[in-house]
Amino acid sequence: MTQVKEWSNQELNRKLAELMGYSVRKSANCYQIIKGPSYGQWQADESYAWADAPDYCNDPAASLEVQTAACKVDGERYIWELAIIQGWVGGKIISRKEGVRIATATPRERAEAAYITMQGERT
């Protein structure tokens, strides 16, 4: 089974966008990303339409948006997944030093932990 860590930013962004409620609709020969009443620009290719979704893997603000959504699903699990992604192998208690590392996670690390949490399983 593929590990989230192995996915490209583009793959992870698309999977997270789907979990966050985005979808792409097709017209005769164009694609457009949508979420609720918001619409992206028409694109000639579906992958370009998905590129209009938030960049959860690189944009700090977008990664906080998906972090918030993951914490609403299961905040404790999100923190544990984030600690594991950062290489934590300890017991059940996270030290202050590890807590600081979690608080300064990169957007990509937040995105990975959010996907695992929102998906409900490690993939």
N, CA, C and O atoms as a GROMACS GRO file, in nm:
protein
  492
    1MET      N    1   0.084  -0.119   0.000
    1MET     CA    2   0.000   0.000   0.000
    1MET      C    3   0.089   0.125   0.000
    1MET      O    4   0.190   0.130   0.070
    2THR      N    5   0.051   0.222  -0.077
    2THR     CA    6   0.129   0.345  -0.092
    2THR      C    7   0.129   0.426   0.038
    2THR      O    8   0.026   0.440   0.104
    3GLN      N    9   0.245   0.479   0.072
    3GLN     CA   10   0.258   0.566   0.188
    3GLN      C   11   0.229   0.710   0.149
    3GLN      O   12   0.269   0.754   0.041
    4VAL      N   13   0.161   0.782   0.233
    4VAL     CA   14   0.129   0.923   0.208
    4VAL      C   15   0.258   1.001   0.182
    4VAL      O   16   0.261   1.089   0.096
    5LYS      N   17   0.362   0.969   0.255
    5LYS     CA   18   0.491   1.037   0.242
    5LYS      C   19   0.547   1.027   0.100
    5LYS      O   20   0.621   1.115   0.056
    6GLU      N   21   0.512   0.921   0.028
    6GLU     CA   22   0.563   0.898  -0.107
    6GLU      C   23   0.486   0.976  -0.214
    6GLU      O   24   0.532   0.986  -0.327
    7TRP      N   25   0.370   1.029  -0.180
    7TRP     CA   26   0.289   1.100  -0.278
    7TRP      C   27   0.352   1.235  -0.311
    7TRP      O   28   0.416   1.297  -0.226
    8SER      N   29   0.333   1.278  -0.434
    8SER     CA   30   0.376   1.413  -0.471
    8SER      C   31   0.285   1.515  -0.402
    8SER      O   32   0.176   1.481  -0.356
    9ASN      N   33   0.332   1.639  -0.396
    9ASN     CA   34   0.248   1.745  -0.340
    9ASN      C   35   0.116   1.756  -0.416
    9ASN      O   36   0.010   1.774  -0.356
   10GLN      N   37   0.124   1.743  -0.547
   10GLN     CA   38   0.003   1.752  -0.631
   10GLN      C   39  -0.097   1.642  -0.594
   10GLN      O   40  -0.217   1.669  -0.584
   11GLU      N   41  -0.048   1.519  -0.576
   11GLU     CA   42  -0.138   1.408  -0.539
   11GLU      C   43  -0.203   1.432  -0.403
   11GLU      O   44  -0.324   1.417  -0.387
   12LEU      N   45  -0.120   1.470  -0.304
   12LEU     CA   46  -0.173   1.491  -0.170
   12LEU      C   47  -0.269   1.611  -0.167
   12LEU      O   48  -0.373   1.605  -0.101
   13ASN      N   49  -0.235   1.718  -0.237
   13ASN     CA   50  -0.325   1.834  -0.242
   13ASN      C   51  -0.461   1.795  -0.299
   13ASN      O   52  -0.565   1.838  -0.248
   14ARG      N   53  -0.461   1.714  -0.405
   14ARG     CA   54  -0.589   1.675  -0.466
   14ARG      C   55  -0.671   1.589  -0.369
   14ARG      O   56  -0.791   1.611  -0.353
   15LYS      N   57  -0.607   1.492  -0.305
   15LYS     CA   58  -0.679   1.405  -0.212
   15LYS      C   59  -0.735   1.486  -0.094
   15LYS      O   60  -0.848   1.462  -0.050
   16LEU      N   61  -0.656   1.580  -0.045
   16LEU     CA   62  -0.706   1.666   0.064
   16LEU      C   63  -0.819   1.756   0.016
   16LEU      O   64  -0.917   1.776   0.087
   17ALA      N   65  -0.806   1.810  -0.103
   17ALA     CA   66  -0.911   1.896  -0.158
   17ALA      C   67  -1.043   1.820  -0.166
   17ALA      O   68  -1.149   1.874  -0.135
   18GLU      N   69  -1.036   1.694  -0.208
   18GLU     CA   70  -1.158   1.612  -0.214
   18GLU      C   71  -1.217   1.593  -0.075
   18GLU      O   72  -1.338   1.602  -0.058
   19LEU      N   73  -1.130   1.567   0.025
   19LEU     CA   74  -1.179   1.551   0.162
   19LEU      C   75  -1.236   1.682   0.217
   19LEU      O   76  -1.324   1.681   0.303
   20MET      N   77  -1.186   1.794   0.166
   20MET     CA   78  -1.233   1.926   0.211
   20MET      C   79  -1.356   1.973   0.133
   20MET      O   80  -1.405   2.084   0.156
   21GLY      N   81  -1.406   1.890   0.042
   21GLY     CA   82  -1.531   1.923  -0.027
   21GLY      C   83  -1.518   1.977  -0.167
   21GLY      O   84  -1.618   2.014  -0.228
   22TYR      N   85  -1.398   1.981  -0.221
   22TYR     CA   86  -1.380   2.028  -0.358
   22TYR      C   87  -1.411   1.915  -0.456
   22TYR      O   88  -1.394   1.797  -0.424
   23SER      N   89  -1.456   1.952  -0.574
   23SER     CA   90  -1.476   1.856  -0.683
   23SER      C   91  -1.452   1.930  -0.814
   23SER      O   92  -1.446   2.053  -0.817
   24VAL      N   93  -1.440   1.854  -0.921
   24VAL     CA   94  -1.420   1.914  -1.053
   24VAL      C   95  -1.539   1.876  -1.140
   24VAL      O   96  -1.579   1.760  -1.144
   25ARG      N   97  -1.594   1.975  -1.208
   25ARG     CA   98  -1.703   1.945  -1.300
   25ARG      C   99  -1.653   1.967  -1.442
   25ARG      O  100  -1.563   2.048  -1.467
   26LYS      N  101  -1.713   1.894  -1.532
   26LYS     CA  102  -1.672   1.899  -1.672
   26LYS      C  103  -1.784   1.956  -1.757
   26LYS      O  104  -1.901   1.922  -1.739
   27SER      N  105  -1.747   2.043  -1.849
   27SER     CA  106  -1.842   2.088  -1.950
   27SER      C  107  -1.805   2.015  -2.079
   27SER      O  108  -1.741   1.910  -2.073
   28ALA      N  109  -1.841   2.066  -2.190
   28ALA     CA  110  -1.813   2.000  -2.318
   28ALA      C  111  -1.665   1.967  -2.334
   28ALA      O  112  -1.631   1.855  -2.372
   29ASN      N  113  -1.578   2.061  -2.307
   29ASN     CA  114  -1.435   2.035  -2.326
   29ASN      C  115  -1.348   2.108  -2.224
   29ASN      O  116  -1.228   2.124  -2.246
   30CYS      N  117  -1.406   2.151  -2.113
   30CYS     CA  118  -1.331   2.222  -2.010
   30CYS      C  119  -1.365   2.165  -1.872
   30CYS      O  120  -1.465   2.097  -1.854
   31TYR      N  121  -1.279   2.196  -1.776
   31TYR     CA  122  -1.296   2.150  -1.638
   31TYR      C  123  -1.290   2.271  -1.546
   31TYR      O  124  -1.222   2.370  -1.573
   32GLN      N  125  -1.364   2.261  -1.435
   32GLN     CA  126  -1.368   2.370  -1.339
   32GLN      C  127  -1.377   2.311  -1.199
   32GLN      O  128  -1.458   2.222  -1.174
   33ILE      N  129  -1.293   2.361  -1.107
   33ILE     CA  130  -1.300   2.315  -0.969
   33ILE      C  131  -1.410   2.393  -0.897
   33ILE      O  132  -1.427   2.513  -0.918
   34ILE      N  133  -1.483   2.323  -0.812
   34ILE     CA  134  -1.590   2.388  -0.737
   34ILE      C  135  -1.589   2.343  -0.592
   34ILE      O  136  -1.547   2.232  -0.559
   35LYS      N  137  -1.634   2.432  -0.505
   35LYS     CA  138  -1.660   2.399  -0.364
   35LYS      C  139  -1.775   2.488  -0.321
   35LYS      O  140  -1.761   2.610  -0.312
   36GLY      N  141  -1.887   2.425  -0.295
   36GLY     CA  142  -2.005   2.503  -0.258
   36GLY      C  143  -2.038   2.602  -0.368
   36GLY      O  144  -2.046   2.566  -0.485
   37PRO      N  145  -2.058   2.728  -0.331
   37PRO     CA  146  -2.093   2.828  -0.432
   37PRO      C  147  -1.972   2.887  -0.505
   37PRO      O  148  -1.988   2.969  -0.595
   38SER      N  149  -1.850   2.846  -0.467
   38SER     CA  150  -1.729   2.902  -0.528
   38SER      C  151  -1.684   2.819  -0.647
   38SER      O  152  -1.690   2.696  -0.645
   39TYR      N  153  -1.638   2.888  -0.748
   39TYR     CA  154  -1.593   2.822  -0.870
   39TYR      C  155  -1.455   2.871  -0.909
   39TYR      O  156  -1.423   2.988  -0.889
   40GLY      N  157  -1.373   2.781  -0.964
   40GLY     CA  158  -1.244   2.819  -1.018
   40GLY      C  159  -1.258   2.855  -1.164
   40GLY      O  160  -1.369   2.852  -1.219
   41GLN      N  161  -1.147   2.886  -1.228
   41GLN     CA  162  -1.149   2.919  -1.370
   41GLN      C  163  -1.162   2.791  -1.452
   41GLN      O  164  -1.121   2.684  -1.408
   42TRP      N  165  -1.217   2.805  -1.572
   42TRP     CA  166  -1.227   2.691  -1.662
   42TRP      C  167  -1.087   2.657  -1.712
   42TRP      O  168  -1.009   2.745  -1.746
   43GLN      N  169  -1.057   2.528  -1.716
   43GLN     CA  170  -0.926   2.480  -1.759
   43GLN      C  171  -0.944   2.376  -1.868
   43GLN      O  172  -1.046   2.308  -1.874
   44ALA      N  173  -0.844   2.363  -1.955
   44ALA     CA  174  -0.852   2.267  -2.065
   44ALA      C  175  -0.830   2.124  -2.018
   44ALA      O  176  -0.872   2.030  -2.085
   45ASP      N  177  -0.763   2.107  -1.903
   45ASP     CA  178  -0.731   1.973  -1.855
   45ASP      C  179  -0.775   1.960  -1.709
   45ASP      O  180  -0.768   2.056  -1.632
   46GLU      N  181  -0.821   1.841  -1.671
   46GLU     CA  182  -0.868   1.820  -1.534
   46GLU      C  183  -0.759   1.847  -1.431
   46GLU      O  184  -0.787   1.904  -1.325
   47SER      N  185  -0.635   1.807  -1.460
   47SER     CA  186  -0.527   1.828  -1.364
   47SER      C  187  -0.503   1.977  -1.340
   47SER      O  188  -0.466   2.016  -1.229
   48TYR      N  189  -0.523   2.060  -1.441
   48TYR     CA  190  -0.508   2.204  -1.423
   48TYR      C  191  -0.620   2.259  -1.335
   48TYR      O  192  -0.598   2.351  -1.256
   49ALA      N  193  -0.739   2.204  -1.349
   49ALA     CA  194  -0.850   2.247  -1.264
   49ALA      C  195  -0.820   2.214  -1.118
   49ALA      O  196  -0.845   2.296  -1.030
   50TRP      N  197  -0.766   2.094  -1.092
   50TRP     CA  198  -0.730   2.058  -0.955
   50TRP      C  199  -0.620   2.148  -0.900
   50TRP      O  200  -0.611   2.170  -0.780
   51ALA      N  201  -0.535   2.199  -0.989
   51ALA     CA  202  -0.427   2.288  -0.945
   51ALA      C  203  -0.482   2.419  -0.886
   51ALA      O  204  -0.409   2.490  -0.816
   52ASP      N  205  -0.608   2.450  -0.912
   52ASP     CA  206  -0.671   2.569  -0.854
   52ASP      C  207  -0.714   2.547  -0.709
   52ASP      O  208  -0.755   2.642  -0.642
   53ALA      N  209  -0.706   2.424  -0.661
   53ALA     CA  210  -0.739   2.395  -0.520
   53ALA      C  211  -0.629   2.452  -0.431
   53ALA      O  212  -0.520   2.481  -0.479
   54PRO      N  213  -0.656   2.468  -0.302
   54PRO     CA  214  -0.552   2.519  -0.212
   54PRO      C  215  -0.428   2.429  -0.213
   54PRO      O  216  -0.437   2.308  -0.231
   55ASP      N  217  -0.312   2.491  -0.194
   55ASP     CA  218  -0.184   2.419  -0.191
   55ASP      C  219  -0.152   2.385  -0.045
   55ASP      O  220  -0.071   2.452   0.019
   56TYR      N  221  -0.216   2.282   0.005
   56TYR     CA  222  -0.200   2.243   0.145
   56TYR      C  223  -0.057   2.204   0.180
   56TYR      O  224  -0.016   2.218   0.295
   57CYS      N  225   0.020   2.156   0.084
   57CYS     CA  226   0.155   2.107   0.109
   57CYS      C  227   0.260   2.217   0.118
   57CYS      O  228   0.370   2.193   0.169
   58ASN      N  229   0.230   2.336   0.069
   58ASN     CA  230   0.329   2.444   0.067
   58ASN      C  231   0.282   2.574   0.130
   58ASN      O  232   0.363   2.650   0.182
   59ASP      N  233   0.154   2.600   0.127
   59ASP     CA  234   0.099   2.726   0.178
   59ASP      C  235   0.066   2.712   0.326
   59ASP      O  236  -0.023   2.634   0.363
   60PRO      N  237   0.137   2.785   0.413
   60PRO     CA  238   0.111   2.772   0.557
   60PRO      C  239  -0.035   2.796   0.596
   60PRO      O  240  -0.088   2.724   0.680
   61ALA      N  241  -0.100   2.895   0.536
   61ALA     CA  242  -0.240   2.923   0.570
   61ALA      C  243  -0.331   2.808   0.529
   61ALA      O  244  -0.421   2.770   0.605
   62ALA      N  245  -0.309   2.752   0.411
   62ALA     CA  246  -0.391   2.640   0.365
   62ALA      C  247  -0.367   2.517   0.452
   62ALA      O  248  -0.460   2.441   0.480
   63SER      N  249  -0.241   2.497   0.496
   63SER     CA  250  -0.213   2.380   0.580
   63SER      C  251  -0.281   2.394   0.716
   63SER      O  252  -0.321   2.295   0.776
   64LEU      N  253  -0.294   2.517   0.765
   64LEU     CA  254  -0.367   2.538   0.891
   64LEU      C  255  -0.516   2.514   0.874
   64LEU      O  256  -0.583   2.468   0.966
   65GLU      N  257  -0.568   2.544   0.756
   65GLU     CA  258  -0.709   2.518   0.727
   65GLU      C  259  -0.738   2.367   0.733
   65GLU      O  260  -0.837   2.325   0.793
   66VAL      N  261  -0.652   2.288   0.672
   66VAL     CA  262  -0.674   2.144   0.671
   66VAL      C  263  -0.641   2.084   0.809
   66VAL      O  264  -0.701   1.984   0.849
   67GLN      N  265  -0.548   2.146   0.882
   67GLN     CA  266  -0.519   2.103   1.019
   67GLN      C  267  -0.642   2.123   1.106
   67GLN      O  268  -0.676   2.035   1.186
   68THR      N  269  -0.709   2.236   1.092
   68THR     CA  270  -0.831   2.263   1.169
   68THR      C  271  -0.938   2.160   1.139
   68THR      O  272  -1.006   2.111   1.230
   69ALA      N  273  -0.954   2.126   1.011
   69ALA     CA  274  -1.053   2.025   0.973
   69ALA      C  275  -1.019   1.889   1.033
   69ALA      O  276  -1.107   1.818   1.081
   70ALA      N  277  -0.891   1.853   1.032
   70ALA     CA  278  -0.849   1.724   1.089
   70ALA      C  279  -0.871   1.722   1.239
   70ALA      O  280  -0.913   1.620   1.294
   71CYS      N  281  -0.844   1.833   1.306
   71CYS     CA  282  -0.865   1.840   1.452
   71CYS      C  283  -1.012   1.827   1.488
   71CYS      O  284  -1.045   1.776   1.595
   72LYS      N  285  -1.101   1.874   1.400
   72LYS     CA  286  -1.244   1.857   1.424
   72LYS      C  287  -1.284   1.710   1.412
   72LYS      O  288  -1.376   1.664   1.480
   73VAL      N  289  -1.214   1.636   1.325
   73VAL     CA  290  -1.242   1.493   1.309
   73VAL      C  291  -1.190   1.417   1.431
   73VAL      O  292  -1.264   1.339   1.492
   74ASP      N  293  -1.063   1.441   1.468
   74ASP     CA  294  -1.002   1.373   1.583
   74ASP      C  295  -0.871   1.443   1.616
   74ASP      O  296  -0.765   1.406   1.565
   75GLY      N  297  -0.878   1.543   1.702
   75GLY     CA  298  -0.761   1.624   1.736
   75GLY      C  299  -0.646   1.547   1.796
   75GLY      O  300  -0.531   1.571   1.760
   76GLU      N  301  -0.676   1.454   1.886
   76GLU     CA  302  -0.569   1.376   1.947
   76GLU      C  303  -0.498   1.290   1.844
   76GLU      O  304  -0.375   1.280   1.844
   77ARG      N  305  -0.575   1.229   1.757
   77ARG     CA  306  -0.513   1.146   1.654
   77ARG      C  307  -0.426   1.231   1.562
   77ARG      O  308  -0.317   1.190   1.522
   78TYR      N  309  -0.475   1.349   1.527
   78TYR     CA  310  -0.396   1.438   1.441
   78TYR      C  311  -0.259   1.466   1.504
   78TYR      O  312  -0.157   1.457   1.435
   79ILE      N  313  -0.256   1.499   1.633
   79ILE     CA  314  -0.128   1.527   1.700
   79ILE      C  315  -0.038   1.405   1.698
   79ILE      O  316   0.082   1.417   1.672
   80TRP      N  317  -0.094   1.287   1.726
   80TRP     CA  318  -0.012   1.165   1.723
   80TRP      C  319   0.042   1.138   1.584
   80TRP      O  320   0.160   1.105   1.568
   81GLU      N  321  -0.042   1.153   1.482
   81GLU     CA  322   0.004   1.130   1.344
   81GLU      C  323   0.112   1.229   1.306
   81GLU      O  324   0.210   1.192   1.240
   82LEU      N  325   0.097   1.353   1.347
   82LEU     CA  326   0.198   1.454   1.318
   82LEU      C  327   0.330   1.419   1.387
   82LEU      O  328   0.437   1.432   1.328
   83ALA      N  329   0.323   1.375   1.512
   83ALA     CA  330   0.444   1.335   1.584
   83ALA      C  331   0.512   1.217   1.514
   83ALA      O  332   0.635   1.216   1.501
   84ILE      N  333   0.435   1.120   1.469
   84ILE     CA  334   0.491   1.003   1.400
   84ILE      C  335   0.556   1.046   1.268
   84ILE      O  336   0.665   1.000   1.236
   85ILE      N  337   0.490   1.133   1.194
   85ILE     CA  338   0.546   1.182   1.066
   85ILE      C  339   0.680   1.251   1.090
   85ILE      O  340   0.769   1.243   1.006
   86GLN      N  341   0.694   1.317   1.203
   86GLN     CA  342   0.818   1.387   1.235
   86GLN      C  343   0.923   1.295   1.297
   86GLN      O  344   1.029   1.341   1.338
   87GLY      N  345   0.894   1.166   1.303
   87GLY     CA  346   0.993   1.069   1.350
   87GLY      C  347   0.985   1.033   1.497
   87GLY      O  348   1.076   0.968   1.549
   88TRP      N  349   0.879   1.074   1.566
   88TRP     CA  350   0.866   1.042   1.708
   88TRP      C  351   0.842   0.893   1.725
   88TRP      O  352   0.757   0.835   1.658
   89VAL      N  353   0.917   0.831   1.815
   89VAL     CA  354   0.903   0.686   1.839
   89VAL      C  355   0.888   0.655   1.988
   89VAL      O  356   0.905   0.541   2.029
   90GLY      N  357   0.857   0.754   2.068
   90GLY     CA  358   0.849   0.737   2.212
   90GLY      C  359   0.726   0.663   2.259
   90GLY      O  360   0.657   0.596   2.181
   91GLY      N  361   0.700   0.675   2.387
   91GLY     CA  362   0.585   0.609   2.447
   91GLY      C  363   0.459   0.691   2.427
   91GLY      O  364   0.431   0.736   2.317
   92LYS      N  365   0.383   0.709   2.535
   92LYS     CA  366   0.254   0.778   2.523
   92LYS      C  367   0.261   0.926   2.562
   92LYS      O  368   0.162   0.997   2.548
   93ILE      N  369   0.375   0.972   2.611
   93ILE     CA  370   0.388   1.110   2.654
   93ILE      C  371   0.482   1.184   2.559
   93ILE      O  372   0.590   1.134   2.527
   94ILE      N  373   0.440   1.300   2.514
   94ILE     CA  374   0.522   1.383   2.427
   94ILE      C  375   0.591   1.488   2.514
   94ILE      O  376   0.525   1.559   2.590
   95SER      N  377   0.723   1.498   2.501
   95SER     CA  378   0.798   1.596   2.581
   95SER      C  379   0.773   1.738   2.531
   95SER      O  380   0.716   1.758   2.423
   96ARG      N  381   0.817   1.836   2.610
   96ARG     CA  382   0.803   1.975   2.567
   96ARG      C  383   0.880   2.000   2.438
   96ARG      O  384   0.832   2.071   2.349
   97LYS      N  385   0.999   1.942   2.428
   97LYS     CA  386   1.081   1.959   2.308
   97LYS      C  387   1.007   1.904   2.186
   97LYS      O  388   1.006   1.967   2.080
   98GLU      N  389   0.947   1.788   2.201
   98GLU     CA  390   0.870   1.731   2.090
   98GLU      C  391   0.746   1.815   2.061
   98GLU      O  392   0.705   1.828   1.946
   99GLY      N  393   0.687   1.873   2.165
   99GLY     CA  394   0.572   1.961   2.147
   99GLY      C  395   0.607   2.083   2.064
   99GLY      O  396   0.527   2.127   1.981
  100VAL      N  397   0.726   2.138   2.087
  100VAL     CA  398   0.771   2.253   2.008
  100VAL      C  399   0.788   2.212   1.862
  100VAL      O  400   0.751   2.286   1.772
  101ARG      N  401   0.844   2.094   1.840
  101ARG     CA  402   0.863   2.046   1.702
  101ARG      C  403   0.728   2.030   1.633
  101ARG      O  404   0.713   2.064   1.516
  102ILE      N  405   0.630   1.977   1.705
  102ILE     CA  406   0.496   1.961   1.649
  102ILE      C  407   0.436   2.098   1.614
  102ILE      O  408   0.375   2.115   1.509
  103ALA      N  409   0.455   2.195   1.703
  103ALA     CA  410   0.399   2.328   1.681
  103ALA      C  411   0.462   2.399   1.561
  103ALA      O  412   0.400   2.488   1.503
  104THR      N  413   0.583   2.360   1.524
  104THR     CA  414   0.652   2.424   1.412
  104THR      C  415   0.659   2.331   1.291
  104THR      O  416   0.753   2.340   1.211
  105ALA      N  417   0.562   2.245   1.278
  105ALA     CA  418   0.558   2.151   1.164
  105ALA      C  419   0.550   2.227   1.032
  105ALA      O  420   0.496   2.338   1.025
  106THR      N  421   0.605   2.166   0.929
  106THR     CA  422   0.598   2.226   0.795
  106THR      C  423   0.457   2.206   0.739
  106THR      O  424   0.383   2.120   0.786
  107PRO      N  425   0.420   2.284   0.639
  107PRO     CA  426   0.290   2.262   0.576
  107PRO      C  427   0.274   2.119   0.523
  107PRO      O  428   0.166   2.061   0.535
  108ARG      N  429   0.379   2.063   0.465
  108ARG     CA  430   0.371   1.926   0.412
  108ARG      C  431   0.344   1.826   0.525
  108ARG      O  432   0.262   1.736   0.509
  109GLU      N  433   0.412   1.842   0.639
  109GLU     CA  434   0.389   1.752   0.752
  109GLU      C  435   0.246   1.764   0.803
  109GLU      O  436   0.181   1.664   0.833
  110ARG      N  437   0.196   1.887   0.813
  110ARG     CA  438   0.057   1.907   0.855
  110ARG      C  439  -0.040   1.842   0.758
  110ARG      O  440  -0.138   1.780   0.798
  111ALA      N  441  -0.011   1.857   0.629
  111ALA     CA  442  -0.098   1.800   0.526
  111ALA      C  443  -0.102   1.647   0.536
  111ALA      O  444  -0.209   1.587   0.527
  112GLU      N  445   0.015   1.585   0.554
  112GLU     CA  446   0.020   1.439   0.566
  112GLU      C  447  -0.059   1.392   0.688
  112GLU      O  448  -0.140   1.300   0.678
  113ALA      N  449  -0.037   1.455   0.802
  113ALA     CA  450  -0.108   1.416   0.925
  113ALA      C  451  -0.258   1.438   0.911
  113ALA      O  452  -0.338   1.357   0.958
  114ALA      N  453  -0.296   1.547   0.847
  114ALA     CA  454  -0.438   1.575   0.827
  114ALA      C  455  -0.502   1.470   0.738
  114ALA      O  456  -0.612   1.422   0.767
  115TYR      N  457  -0.434   1.433   0.631
  115TYR     CA  458  -0.491   1.331   0.541
  115TYR      C  459  -0.510   1.199   0.615
  115TYR      O  460  -0.617   1.138   0.607
  116ILE      N  461  -0.408   1.155   0.688
  116ILE     CA  462  -0.418   1.028   0.761
  116ILE      C  463  -0.533   1.034   0.862
  116ILE      O  464  -0.610   0.940   0.874
  117THR      N  465  -0.543   1.144   0.934
  117THR     CA  466  -0.649   1.160   1.034
  117THR      C  467  -0.787   1.161   0.970
  117THR      O  468  -0.878   1.092   1.016
  118MET      N  469  -0.804   1.239   0.864
  118MET     CA  470  -0.936   1.253   0.802
  118MET      C  471  -0.975   1.128   0.725
  118MET      O  472  -1.094   1.098   0.710
  119GLN      N  473  -0.878   1.055   0.676
  119GLN     CA  474  -0.904   0.932   0.603
  119GLN      C  475  -0.942   0.820   0.700
  119GLN      O  476  -1.015   0.727   0.663
  120GLY      N  477  -0.893   0.829   0.822
  120GLY     CA  478  -0.929   0.730   0.922
  120GLY      C  479  -0.839   0.608   0.928
  120GLY      O  480  -0.866   0.515   1.005
  121GLU      N  481  -0.733   0.606   0.849
  121GLU     CA  482  -0.640   0.493   0.853
  121GLU      C  483  -0.506   0.535   0.798
  121GLU      O  484  -0.496   0.632   0.722
  122ARG      N  485  -0.404   0.463   0.836
  122ARG     CA  486  -0.270   0.487   0.779
  122ARG      C  487  -0.263   0.417   0.645
  122ARG      O  488  -0.292   0.298   0.636
  123THR      N  489  -0.226   0.491   0.540
  123THR     CA  490  -0.213   0.430   0.407
  123THR      C  491  -0.072   0.445   0.357
  123THR      O  492  -0.041   0.400   0.247
   0.00000   0.00000   0.00000
